[in-house]
């Protein structure tokens, strides 16, 4: 029904992934977290309707989108939210920085686990906060939180815990039990949780289900800022449409104040794309997840067959986190680029010795990327 094998030439489209680094045309880019798939047709139709109208003035988020999103949370995650809890913003990263600014004062601490998505540990500086990091633990195939170390590292100045669920990188889908432990720790220390759940619709394992942190209990809801977006799921990151769900009115008001005058309201392209995605694109999403799961399994088998590399199974996302510490290569991204493939080097996530690969691409691109990775490490062994 949906052709995820279609090759779309993204060169010369001002693509961050394909054009920004000015790589030779034969280089395969697999770093930035957007996919190479064409958007679902209902989204494209919505974009054409906005363009054909011809007037590109200011916009606001209509009630129909808020109502649709409210129903989606109920249908997918059994989470009953209210429309007034929603604060729509033009991007998840601005939501992270705003969350840091909204809680506490200059010089207070933001805690997160590592390795983790770059803005988690970059945004504290942007918000004049101090970063505190706690390493994840690897238990079998899963990256998990070290709850003892998290609580031990908290101080009276720790004001925000930045959670990534599903986890980027590493792909863990945290269980209700794990999330409840985190909530209890943060509650004891009066710490607000900012929960980045942008990959929640991309669960690869059929037996797993995403649990919004704020859905665990009324207490959890009152101490959590949840960040979501249709961007990763439906490949519309460039349209700038995200949402913060904040049940606590006092916290919500602080968030709204912190973002005031810093970034603009959403544009109509993003608004209509989000509406079309949530209203008409669920069949596309389900087929996408199946395709990504097959890509994952192919990559997982291939990486673990290469001496010196180790890839744990991902529970979610399309972002593989590959352990290359045994190879002894210091700059993995530079080494792989010499063999015609661009990835993200582990230190970007505070994970030395690892690299991240985006497998949200056609099967043909993935297979060629695997071939180049194999060649890159065969030369070193």
HELIX and SHEET records of a PDB file:
HELIX    1   1 UNK A   41  UNK A   53  1                                  13    
HELIX    2   2 UNK A   63  UNK A   77  1                                  15    
HELIX    3   3 UNK A   83  UNK A   85  5                                   3    
HELIX    4   4 UNK A   92  UNK A  102  1                                  11    
HELIX    5   5 UNK A  118  UNK A  126  1                                   9    
HELIX    6   6 UNK A  147  UNK A  153  1                                   7    
HELIX    7   7 UNK A  176  UNK A  188  1                                  13    
HELIX    8   8 UNK A  213  UNK A  215  5                                   3    
HELIX    9   9 UNK A  218  UNK A  222  1                                   5    
HELIX   10  10 UNK A  231  UNK A  234  1                                   4    
HELIX   11  11 UNK A  237  UNK A  239  5                                   3    
HELIX   12  12 UNK A  249  UNK A  259  1                                  11    
HELIX   13  13 UNK A  268  UNK A  280  1                                  13    
HELIX   14  14 UNK A  282  UNK A  304  1                                  23    
HELIX   15  15 UNK A  325  UNK A  327  5                                   3    
HELIX   16  16 UNK A  332  UNK A  337  1                                   6    
HELIX   17  17 UNK A  346  UNK A  349  5                                   4    
HELIX   18  18 UNK A  363  UNK A  378  1                                  16    
SHEET    1   A 2 UNK A  28  UNK A  29  0                                        
SHEET    2   A 2 UNK A 341  UNK A 342  1                                        
SHEET    1   B 7 UNK A  86  UNK A  89  0                                        
SHEET    2   B 7 UNK A 242  UNK A 245 -1                                        
SHEET    3   B 7 UNK A 224  UNK A 229 -1                                        
SHEET    4   B 7 UNK A 192  UNK A 196  1                                        
SHEET    5   B 7 UNK A 158  UNK A 164  1                                        
SHEET    6   B 7 UNK A 109  UNK A 114  1                                        
SHEET    7   B 7 UNK A 130  UNK A 135  1                                        
SHEET    1   C 2 UNK A 137  UNK A 139  0                                        
SHEET    2   C 2 UNK A 142  UNK A 144 -1                                        
SHEET    1   D 4 UNK A 310  UNK A 311  0                                        
SHEET    2   D 4 UNK A 319  UNK A 323 -1                                        
SHEET    3   D 4 UNK A 354  UNK A 358 -1                                        
SHEET    4   D 4 UNK A 344  UNK A 345 -1                                        
END                                                                             
